Amino acid sequence: MTKTVEFYFDFGSPYSYLAYKALPGIAAAQGAQIVWRPMLLGGVFKATGNHSPIEIPAKGKWLSQDLQRWAKRYRAVFRNNPHFPVNTLVLMRGATGLQMRGTDFDKYVEAMFRAMWETPRNLGEPAEIAAVLGEAGFDAAAFLALVNDAQVKDQLKKNTDEAVARGVFGAPTFFVGDEMFWGQDRLDFVAEALAG
């Protein structure tokens, strides 16, 4: 039986981006597959009473330095996005819809994480989303239809509700079996769980 690690993520989470850069190497080293779980972090925060670290002044001040340290460790390009925080509802519907269709999910995830945290773009603006999609080879009109599909909307809500029901309170969150790990700084524990 193939080992798996579930990865609950949201493009608006810089730590999800860092996990996105590091997790594939960990999974490959352990012979494991990543099960991608797009969710709406804002919905998780609302359901759990949690808040983004940027909303807490002392954490927000420290956040930039911490992110740069982790980016250096993972040899990842990371730039603070001046438009952060961004409402990611449309972005996460896109991930959910493409995953449901089984097409271009990986390409989409790469494009959105890159546009959010490597070459910071204002992904809260529909025109900017359309530009990023076009640059990545997506049809913006088809994408708009996808993110407005009732089944896609329902699936993202279901993903988010399932995350909360499993104990998720932030992003990124990982599951190896029933064991939950929160935060990209717990990836060593994820690797140990996969090895065990």
Secondary structure by P-SEA (a helix, b strand, c coil): cbbbbbbbbbcccaaaaaaaacaaaaaaaacbbbbbbbbcaaaaaaacccccccccaaaaaaaaaaaaaaaaaacccccccccccccaaaaaaaaaaaaaaccaaaaaaaaaaaaccccccccccaaaaaaaaaaacccaaaaaaaaacaaaaaaaaaaaaaaaaaccccccbbbccccccccccaaaaaaaaaac
